[in-house]
Amino acid sequence: MPDTPQHLAVLANMRSIQYAMNKDKAAWLALYRDDATLRDPVGVSPLDPSGLGHKGKAAIEKFWDTVIGSSNITLTPGERCPSGAYHCAVPMRAVNNLGSGISTTVDMIAVYEVDDNGLITSMSAYWDWDVMEQQLKKLGFD
């Protein structure tokens, strides 16, 4: 199925990428329902020590402030795979420019779930924190 603007989860993913790369915090947060859950990455990591995800707007805003807002990220989606009316899986590559010509790269699968209004109820990004940690160590970051 092609990326059609009529599919609410595809639209949510497209807008999320656009707003993140444009550093539009207010627009990005407005994509999420007040009781939404964000898992990025899914599972235990330094970004989510409990492994339960960031639940609710305040926690998602804190994620923006500590991860997205402080990064210089380029997100490149692959072919989006809608499923039903409210779900979409997207392979993506995230490249974070750290300055001085160095960057980290993470390949992931992001799964978006939305409600009838197109608001994100859940976003789960599947990627390996250990891969990121190895890249950072090679670049001299501990």
Buried (B, 14 or more C-beta within 10 A) or exposed (E): EEBEEEBBBBBBBBBBBEBBBEBEBEBBBEBBBEEBBBBBBBBEBEBBEEEEBBBBBEBBBEBBEEBBEEBEBBBEBEEBBBEEEBBBBBBBEBBBEBEEEEBBEBBBBBBBBBEEEBBBBBBBBBBBBEBBBEBEEEEEEE
